[in-house]
């Protein structure tokens, strides 16, 4: 059984963890509309308050944070356990935000309608070595209907936004293989891990992709991280933990947690083997020693 240490608690649905060089972790609190830094000793400080539903985070080539803002969720809370529930009455629209860590300044880089693109609920983000970024749009659910969405590529300077893959089945987590030649996306409701061959920056060989892995049972995939060896670690809701999947589509192992809304993973530490996992329903960031190092991200 994997041993976990709670780094911080009392968070309002944490997601999108980014391990920083100083040993802190910056993450989003989706329900609070807040970006929070957690020091190694667990002390929390506010980086920015973009509002809406900050969801995925990544460091860009300029040292700023790039945030997928889903526009907000409605929420249910039972016995201290927080659950997102559809589109809220004050839904503020999907967008990509750029955040200055030093000042907390939030600017909207892309919004719904820019470059002819529909942004409903941007979710997760990953930068490539060229300085551009891929992101998923998970969409919004309403009574008896759900958005049909896709996967996008954009440039960090605000000059280009393109829906490269459409349709996609409620894509959530996204990541790149160590050589940058493969794009991975986790679909929530189908619980499939998809793979796409990248043929040029922001371009894939086929928008249909290849289904790589799907577990049996009633489960859902959330965000993902990639190990240095190429394994894909997908947060798995319903089974409570992280599914580790090889590039060939085989289950390497399942690392169990105690939160049904285990949503994301990132790695830090000198050897890249300190794994930070967001246990979102119970509002915690936990830490453990991973068996293998995480992939060093582009920036």
C-alpha positions as a Markdown table, in Angstrom:
| # | Residue | x | y | z |
|---|---|---|---|---|
| 1 | Unk | 0.0 | 0.0 | 0.0 |
| 2 | Unk | 1.4 | 3.4 | -1.0 |
| 3 | Unk | 2.0 | 5.8 | 1.9 |
| 4 | Unk | 0.8 | 9.4 | 1.4 |
| 5 | Unk | 1.7 | 12.5 | 3.3 |
| 6 | Unk | -0.9 | 15.3 | 3.4 |
| 7 | Unk | 0.9 | 18.5 | 2.3 |
| 8 | Unk | -2.2 | 20.8 | 2.6 |
| 9 | Unk | -5.9 | 20.4 | 3.4 |
| 10 | Unk | -8.9 | 22.7 | 3.4 |
| 11 | Unk | -8.6 | 23.3 | -0.4 |
| 12 | Unk | -11.7 | 24.0 | -2.5 |
| 13 | Unk | -11.4 | 21.3 | -5.2 |
| 14 | Unk | -7.7 | 21.5 | -6.0 |
| 15 | Unk | -6.5 | 20.6 | -9.5 |
| 16 | Unk | -3.7 | 21.4 | -12.0 |
| 17 | Unk | -0.7 | 21.1 | -9.7 |
| 18 | Unk | 2.6 | 22.5 | -10.9 |
| 19 | Unk | 5.8 | 21.7 | -8.9 |
| 20 | Unk | 8.0 | 24.7 | -8.7 |
| 21 | Unk | 11.8 | 24.9 | -8.4 |
| 22 | Unk | 11.7 | 26.2 | -4.9 |
| 23 | Unk | 9.8 | 23.1 | -3.6 |
| 24 | Unk | 6.4 | 24.7 | -3.5 |
| 25 | Unk | 3.4 | 23.6 | -5.5 |
| 26 | Unk | 1.1 | 26.0 | -7.3 |
| 27 | Unk | -2.4 | 24.7 | -8.0 |
| 28 | Unk | -5.9 | 25.8 | -8.7 |
| 29 | Unk | -8.9 | 25.7 | -6.4 |
| 30 | Unk | -11.7 | 25.4 | -8.9 |
| 31 | Unk | -14.6 | 26.1 | -6.5 |
| 32 | Unk | -12.9 | 29.2 | -5.0 |
| 33 | Unk | -11.8 | 30.6 | -8.4 |
| 34 | Unk | -8.3 | 30.9 | -7.0 |
| 35 | Unk | -4.7 | 30.1 | -7.8 |
| 36 | Unk | -2.8 | 29.0 | -4.6 |
| 37 | Unk | 0.8 | 28.4 | -3.8 |
| 38 | Unk | 1.5 | 25.7 | -1.2 |
| 39 | Unk | 4.9 | 25.9 | 0.5 |
| 40 | Unk | 6.8 | 22.7 | 1.5 |
| 41 | Unk | 5.6 | 23.3 | 5.1 |
| 42 | Unk | 2.0 | 23.4 | 3.9 |
| 43 | Unk | 1.5 | 27.2 | 4.3 |
| 44 | Unk | -0.9 | 28.5 | 1.6 |
| 45 | Unk | -0.8 | 31.8 | -0.1 |
| 46 | Unk | -2.9 | 33.3 | -2.9 |
| 47 | Unk | -1.2 | 33.8 | -6.3 |
| 48 | Unk | -4.2 | 35.2 | -8.2 |
| 49 | Unk | -8.0 | 35.2 | -8.2 |
| 50 | Unk | -9.2 | 34.8 | -11.8 |
| 51 | Unk | -12.7 | 33.7 | -10.8 |
| 52 | Unk | -14.8 | 31.4 | -12.9 |
| 53 | Unk | -13.3 | 27.9 | -12.8 |
| 54 | Unk | -9.5 | 27.8 | -13.1 |
| 55 | Unk | -8.8 | 24.2 | -14.0 |
| 56 | Unk | -5.5 | 23.3 | -15.7 |
| 57 | Unk | -2.2 | 25.1 | -15.2 |
| 58 | Unk | 1.2 | 25.1 | -16.9 |
| 59 | Unk | 4.4 | 27.2 | -16.8 |
| 60 | Unk | 5.0 | 28.9 | -20.1 |
| 61 | Unk | 8.3 | 30.0 | -21.8 |
| 62 | Unk | 8.0 | 33.4 | -20.3 |
| 63 | Unk | 7.8 | 32.1 | -16.7 |
| 64 | Unk | 4.1 | 32.9 | -16.4 |
| 65 | Unk | 1.3 | 30.5 | -15.6 |
| 66 | Unk | -1.1 | 29.6 | -18.3 |
| 67 | Unk | -4.5 | 28.6 | -17.0 |
| 68 | Unk | -7.5 | 26.8 | -18.6 |
| 69 | Unk | -10.5 | 28.5 | -17.1 |
| 70 | Unk | -13.7 | 26.4 | -17.5 |
| 71 | Unk | -16.0 | 29.3 | -16.6 |
| 72 | Unk | -17.2 | 27.6 | -13.4 |
| 73 | Unk | -19.2 | 24.7 | -12.1 |
| 74 | Unk | -22.3 | 24.3 | -9.9 |
| 75 | Unk | -21.4 | 22.4 | -6.7 |
| 76 | Unk | -22.8 | 20.0 | -4.2 |
| 77 | Unk | -21.2 | 19.5 | -0.8 |
| 78 | Unk | -22.1 | 16.5 | 1.4 |
| 79 | Unk | -20.3 | 15.7 | 4.7 |
| 80 | Unk | -17.4 | 17.9 | 3.7 |
| 81 | Unk | -17.0 | 16.2 | 0.3 |
| 82 | Unk | -17.2 | 18.6 | -2.7 |
| 83 | Unk | -18.6 | 17.5 | -6.1 |
| 84 | Unk | -18.8 | 19.6 | -9.3 |
| 85 | Unk | -22.3 | 19.5 | -10.8 |
| 86 | Unk | -23.0 | 20.8 | -14.2 |
| 87 | Unk | -23.1 | 24.4 | -15.6 |
| 88 | Unk | -23.7 | 27.1 | -13.0 |
| 89 | Unk | -26.2 | 30.0 | -13.3 |
| 90 | Unk | -23.2 | 32.4 | -13.3 |
| 91 | Unk | -21.2 | 30.6 | -15.9 |
| 92 | Unk | -18.6 | 33.1 | -17.2 |
| 93 | Unk | -17.5 | 31.4 | -20.4 |
| 94 | Unk | -14.4 | 29.4 | -21.3 |
| 95 | Unk | -11.0 | 31.1 | -21.7 |
| 96 | Unk | -7.2 | 30.7 | -21.5 |
| 97 | Unk | -5.6 | 33.1 | -19.0 |
| 98 | Unk | -2.0 | 34.2 | -18.5 |
| 99 | Unk | -1.0 | 34.9 | -14.9 |
| 100 | Unk | 2.0 | 36.8 | -13.6 |
| 101 | Unk | 3.1 | 34.9 | -10.6 |
| 102 | Unk | 4.9 | 37.8 | -9.0 |
| 103 | Unk | 2.0 | 40.3 | -9.3 |
| 104 | Unk | -1.1 | 38.1 | -9.6 |
| 105 | Unk | -2.1 | 40.0 | -12.7 |
| 106 | Unk | -4.6 | 37.9 | -14.8 |
| 107 | Unk | -5.0 | 38.6 | -18.5 |
| 108 | Unk | -7.3 | 36.8 | -20.9 |
| 109 | Unk | -5.2 | 35.3 | -23.7 |
| 110 | Unk | -8.0 | 33.6 | -25.6 |
| 111 | Unk | -11.7 | 33.7 | -25.1 |
| 112 | Unk | -14.8 | 32.0 | -26.7 |
| 113 | Unk | -15.1 | 33.1 | -30.3 |
| 114 | Unk | -11.5 | 34.1 | -30.9 |
| 115 | Unk | -10.1 | 32.7 | -34.2 |
| 116 | Unk | -13.6 | 31.3 | -34.8 |
| 117 | Unk | -13.2 | 28.8 | -32.0 |
| 118 | Unk | -15.8 | 27.8 | -29.4 |
| 119 | Unk | -14.3 | 27.6 | -25.9 |
| 120 | Unk | -16.9 | 26.0 | -23.5 |
| 121 | Unk | -14.8 | 24.5 | -20.6 |
| 122 | Unk | -11.0 | 24.5 | -21.2 |
| 123 | Unk | -9.7 | 21.9 | -18.8 |
| 124 | Unk | -6.0 | 20.8 | -19.1 |
| 125 | Unk | -2.9 | 22.1 | -20.8 |
| 126 | Unk | 0.6 | 21.0 | -21.8 |
| 127 | Unk | 3.4 | 23.0 | -23.5 |
| 128 | Unk | 5.5 | 21.5 | -26.3 |
| 129 | Unk | 9.2 | 22.3 | -26.9 |
| 130 | Unk | 8.3 | 24.8 | -29.6 |
| 131 | Unk | 6.6 | 27.1 | -27.1 |
| 132 | Unk | 3.0 | 26.4 | -28.1 |
| 133 | Unk | 0.5 | 24.5 | -26.0 |
| 134 | Unk | -2.2 | 21.9 | -26.4 |
| 135 | Unk | -5.3 | 22.0 | -24.3 |
| 136 | Unk | -8.5 | 20.1 | -23.9 |
| 137 | Unk | -12.0 | 21.5 | -23.8 |
| 138 | Unk | -14.2 | 19.3 | -21.5 |
| 139 | Unk | -17.3 | 21.3 | -22.3 |
| 140 | Unk | -20.3 | 21.8 | -20.0 |
| 141 | Unk | -23.2 | 19.6 | -19.0 |
| 142 | Unk | -26.7 | 20.8 | -18.6 |
| 143 | Unk | -30.1 | 19.1 | -18.0 |
| 144 | Unk | -30.4 | 16.6 | -20.8 |
| 145 | Unk | -27.6 | 18.0 | -22.9 |
| 146 | Unk | -23.8 | 18.1 | -23.0 |
| 147 | Unk | -21.4 | 20.1 | -25.2 |
| 148 | Unk | -19.5 | 18.5 | -28.1 |
| 149 | Unk | -16.0 | 19.7 | -27.8 |
| 150 | Unk | -12.4 | 19.2 | -29.1 |
| 151 | Unk | -8.7 | 19.6 | -28.5 |
| 152 | Unk | -6.9 | 22.8 | -29.4 |
| 153 | Unk | -3.4 | 24.1 | -30.1 |
| 154 | Unk | -2.4 | 27.7 | -29.4 |
| 155 | Unk | 0.6 | 30.0 | -29.3 |
| 156 | Unk | 1.7 | 31.6 | -26.1 |
| 157 | Unk | 1.8 | 35.1 | -27.6 |
| 158 | Unk | -1.9 | 35.1 | -28.4 |
| 159 | Unk | -1.4 | 35.0 | -32.2 |
| 160 | Unk | -2.9 | 31.6 | -33.0 |
| 161 | Unk | -5.7 | 29.4 | -31.7 |
| 162 | Unk | -6.9 | 26.3 | -33.6 |
| 163 | Unk | -9.2 | 23.4 | -32.9 |
| 164 | Unk | -7.1 | 20.6 | -34.2 |
| 165 | Unk | -9.1 | 17.5 | -33.1 |
| 166 | Unk | -12.9 | 17.5 | -33.3 |
| 167 | Unk | -15.0 | 16.0 | -32.1 |
| 168 | Unk | -13.5 | 14.5 | -28.9 |
| 169 | Unk | -15.5 | 12.7 | -26.3 |
| 170 | Unk | -15.3 | 15.1 | -23.3 |
| 171 | Unk | -11.5 | 15.3 | -23.3 |
| 172 | Unk | -9.9 | 16.0 | -19.9 |
| 173 | Unk | -6.2 | 15.2 | -19.2 |
| 174 | Unk | -3.6 | 15.9 | -21.9 |
| 175 | Unk | 0.1 | 15.2 | -22.2 |
| 176 | Unk | 3.0 | 14.6 | -24.5 |
| 177 | Unk | 5.4 | 11.6 | -25.0 |
| 178 | Unk | 9.0 | 12.2 | -24.0 |
| 179 | Unk | 10.0 | 12.7 | -27.6 |
| 180 | Unk | 7.1 | 15.1 | -28.3 |
| 181 | Unk | 5.8 | 12.9 | -31.2 |
| 182 | Unk | 2.7 | 11.6 | -29.5 |
| 183 | Unk | -0.2 | 13.5 | -27.9 |
| 184 | Unk | -2.2 | 11.7 | -25.2 |
| 185 | Unk | -5.8 | 12.7 | -24.1 |
| 186 | Unk | -8.0 | 11.1 | -21.5 |
| 187 | Unk | -11.7 | 11.0 | -22.2 |
| 188 | Unk | -13.8 | 11.3 | -19.0 |
| 189 | Unk | -17.2 | 9.6 | -19.8 |
| 190 | Unk | -15.9 | 6.9 | -22.2 |
| 191 | Unk | -12.9 | 6.4 | -19.8 |
| 192 | Unk | -10.6 | 6.0 | -22.8 |
| 193 | Unk | -6.9 | 7.0 | -23.1 |
| 194 | Unk | -6.4 | 8.3 | -26.7 |
| 195 | Unk | -3.1 | 8.7 | -28.6 |
| 196 | Unk | -2.5 | 11.0 | -31.6 |
| 197 | Unk | 0.6 | 11.1 | -33.8 |
| 198 | Unk | 2.1 | 14.6 | -34.0 |
| 199 | Unk | 3.4 | 15.4 | -37.5 |
| 200 | Unk | 4.4 | 19.0 | -37.0 |
| 201 | Unk | 3.9 | 21.6 | -34.2 |
| 202 | Unk | 0.2 | 21.8 | -33.6 |
| 203 | Unk | -0.7 | 19.2 | -36.2 |
| 204 | Unk | -1.7 | 15.5 | -35.9 |
| 205 | Unk | -1.7 | 12.8 | -38.6 |
| 206 | Unk | -5.3 | 11.8 | -37.9 |
| 207 | Unk | -7.9 | 13.5 | -35.7 |
| 208 | Unk | -9.5 | 10.1 | -35.1 |
| 209 | Unk | -6.5 | 9.0 | -33.0 |
| 210 | Unk | -5.9 | 5.5 | -31.6 |
| 211 | Unk | -7.7 | 4.2 | -28.5 |
| 212 | Unk | -4.8 | 3.1 | -26.3 |
| 213 | Unk | -6.5 | 1.8 | -23.1 |
| 214 | Unk | -9.8 | 1.5 | -21.3 |
| 215 | Unk | -10.4 | -0.2 | -18.0 |
| 216 | Unk | -13.4 | -2.4 | -17.2 |
| 217 | Unk | -16.1 | -1.3 | -14.8 |
| 218 | Unk | -17.8 | 2.0 | -14.0 |
| 219 | Unk | -14.9 | 4.5 | -13.9 |
| 220 | Unk | -14.0 | 7.9 | -15.3 |
| 221 | Unk | -10.7 | 9.4 | -16.4 |
| 222 | Unk | -9.6 | 12.8 | -15.3 |
| 223 | Unk | -6.2 | 14.6 | -15.7 |
| 224 | Unk | -2.9 | 12.9 | -16.5 |
| 225 | Unk | 0.9 | 13.2 | -16.2 |
| 226 | Unk | 3.6 | 11.4 | -18.1 |
| 227 | Unk | 6.6 | 9.6 | -16.6 |
| 228 | Unk | 10.2 | 10.1 | -17.9 |
| 229 | Unk | 10.1 | 6.5 | -19.3 |
| 230 | Unk | 6.9 | 7.3 | -21.2 |
| 231 | Unk | 4.2 | 5.7 | -19.0 |
| 232 | Unk | 1.0 | 7.7 | -18.8 |
| 233 | Unk | -0.5 | 8.2 | -15.3 |
| 234 | Unk | -4.2 | 8.9 | -15.5 |
| 235 | Unk | -6.2 | 10.0 | -12.5 |
| 236 | Unk | -9.1 | 7.6 | -12.2 |
| 237 | Unk | -12.4 | 8.5 | -10.6 |
| 238 | Unk | -14.6 | 5.7 | -9.3 |
| 239 | Unk | -11.6 | 3.4 | -8.5 |
| 240 | Unk | -9.9 | 6.2 | -6.5 |
| 241 | Unk | -6.3 | 6.4 | -7.7 |
| 242 | Unk | -3.8 | 6.7 | -10.6 |
| 243 | Unk | -3.8 | 4.2 | -13.5 |
| 244 | Unk | -0.3 | 3.8 | -14.9 |
| 245 | Unk | -0.4 | 2.8 | -18.6 |
| 246 | Unk | 2.5 | 1.9 | -20.8 |
| 247 | Unk | 2.9 | 3.6 | -24.3 |
| 248 | Unk | 1.8 | 0.2 | -25.7 |
| 249 | Unk | -1.5 | 0.4 | -23.9 |
| 250 | Unk | -0.9 | -2.0 | -21.0 |
| 251 | Unk | -1.7 | -1.4 | -17.4 |
| 252 | Unk | 1.6 | -1.2 | -15.5 |
| 253 | Unk | 0.0 | -0.7 | -12.1 |
| 254 | Unk | -2.8 | 1.0 | -10.2 |
| 255 | Unk | -1.8 | 3.3 | -7.3 |
| 256 | Unk | -4.8 | 3.6 | -5.0 |
| 257 | Unk | -5.8 | 6.7 | -3.0 |
| 258 | Unk | -8.6 | 7.4 | -0.5 |
| 259 | Unk | -10.5 | 10.0 | -2.5 |
| 260 | Unk | -13.0 | 9.1 | -5.2 |
| 261 | Unk | -12.2 | 12.5 | -6.9 |
| 262 | Unk | -8.5 | 11.9 | -7.3 |
| 263 | Unk | -7.9 | 14.3 | -10.2 |
| 264 | Unk | -4.3 | 15.0 | -11.1 |
| 265 | Unk | -0.6 | 14.3 | -10.6 |
| 266 | Unk | 2.7 | 16.1 | -11.0 |
| 267 | Unk | 6.3 | 15.5 | -10.0 |
| 268 | Unk | 9.0 | 17.5 | -8.3 |
| 269 | Unk | 12.1 | 17.0 | -6.1 |
| 270 | Unk | 15.7 | 16.8 | -7.2 |
| 271 | Unk | 15.2 | 13.4 | -8.7 |
| 272 | Unk | 11.7 | 14.0 | -10.1 |
| 273 | Unk | 10.3 | 11.2 | -8.0 |
| 274 | Unk | 8.2 | 13.3 | -5.5 |
| 275 | Unk | 4.7 | 12.8 | -6.7 |
| 276 | Unk | 2.0 | 15.3 | -5.8 |
| 277 | Unk | -1.6 | 14.2 | -6.2 |
| 278 | Unk | -4.7 | 16.3 | -5.9 |
| 279 | Unk | -7.4 | 14.6 | -3.8 |
| 280 | Unk | -10.1 | 17.1 | -4.8 |
| 281 | Unk | -13.3 | 15.9 | -3.2 |
| 282 | Unk | -11.7 | 16.0 | 0.3 |
| 283 | Unk | -9.7 | 19.2 | -0.6 |
| 284 | Unk | -6.2 | 17.9 | -0.1 |
| 285 | Unk | -2.8 | 17.9 | -1.8 |
| 286 | Unk | -0.9 | 14.7 | -0.9 |
| 287 | Unk | 2.7 | 13.6 | -1.6 |
| 288 | Unk | 4.4 | 10.3 | -2.0 |
| 289 | Unk | 7.6 | 8.8 | -3.4 |
| 290 | Unk | 6.9 | 7.5 | -6.9 |
| 291 | Unk | 8.6 | 4.4 | -8.3 |
| 292 | Unk | 9.8 | 6.2 | -11.4 |
| 293 | Unk | 10.6 | 9.9 | -12.1 |
| 294 | Unk | 8.1 | 12.1 | -13.9 |
| 295 | Unk | 8.9 | 13.6 | -17.2 |
| 296 | Unk | 10.6 | 17.0 | -17.1 |
| 297 | Unk | 8.2 | 19.5 | -18.6 |
| 298 | Unk | 9.2 | 21.9 | -21.4 |
| 299 | Unk | 9.3 | 25.0 | -19.2 |
